[in-house]
């Protein structure tokens, strides 16, 4: 009989806690969330004869990606799970204590009980573009912060802020240029960009986010799965005759991706013929403005999935 070996990892910005479940016992360690910590963790797994373990962690955005990719490249089995599933599992156990160590043990128990599907990283060309897009996002955030400071700045620091803003503006321009050149150098990314450009409402900034985060949609079995990943799928609440609601956004996916679709949805509501018709139907049904925007975001996700899956440009008469 094969021994069950599971590893739960609780990720934070600077460290990660590990809980190894083997022979019905837990062993716990803590490492720095950097390359040195990754190597020490891998060596510890070797000593514990646990390289065949099923490793599980929560989807925590950028904090856990580097570790997951390192472990995957080492040939280990890794699962990245929506935190909502872990929370639900904790509630089923009536768990009351919450610390990093206890969370790591909880994730290890979840991994053993639920055996979640294995994770695969995005192709290397998408990872490269992702680095550029995230750098651009950071530069834009810094530029906005400095612009806000400038409004209330004293004469003593105004000149310094203006110099920094000028520098950031040039860095933003250079990074955008690097992203464009990068896509030009990768034929598959260039092809997908052309497909996305055919959808009214999708601009360059959104295209770069899409290509860098899920340009390869093979991991999603259908458009609904992609909508759920982003967090724009509708949430249905129904119980007997007293509780019946529909149309609220689940918001259980990637918040950054969800934000990236808000402005494109507003544009699409004016210029995309399919989404304009959707708006008219929902308006006639008495839906609120935000419900209509949410529906437009979901429709855009379905259109994006369709053109990338089928490899054909947007056509409002395709159906």
ZITAVEN-V83332 format. One record per helix or strand. SS is the DSSP state (a for helix, b for strand). FROM is the first residue (numbers start at 0). TO is the last residue. If there is no record, write none. Layout:
ss->SS from->FROM to->TO
ss->SS from->FROM to->TO
//
This chain:
ss->b from->5 to->10
ss->b from->14 to->21
ss->b from->24 to->31
ss->a from->34 to->46
ss->b from->53 to->57
ss->a from->61 to->72
ss->b from->76 to->80
ss->a from->82 to->91
ss->a from->99 to->113
ss->a from->123 to->150
ss->a from->154 to->183
ss->a from->186 to->196
ss->a from->203 to->213
ss->a from->216 to->218
ss->a from->222 to->229
ss->b from->233 to->238
ss->b from->242 to->248
ss->a from->254 to->259
ss->a from->261 to->270
ss->a from->272 to->283
ss->a from->288 to->309
//
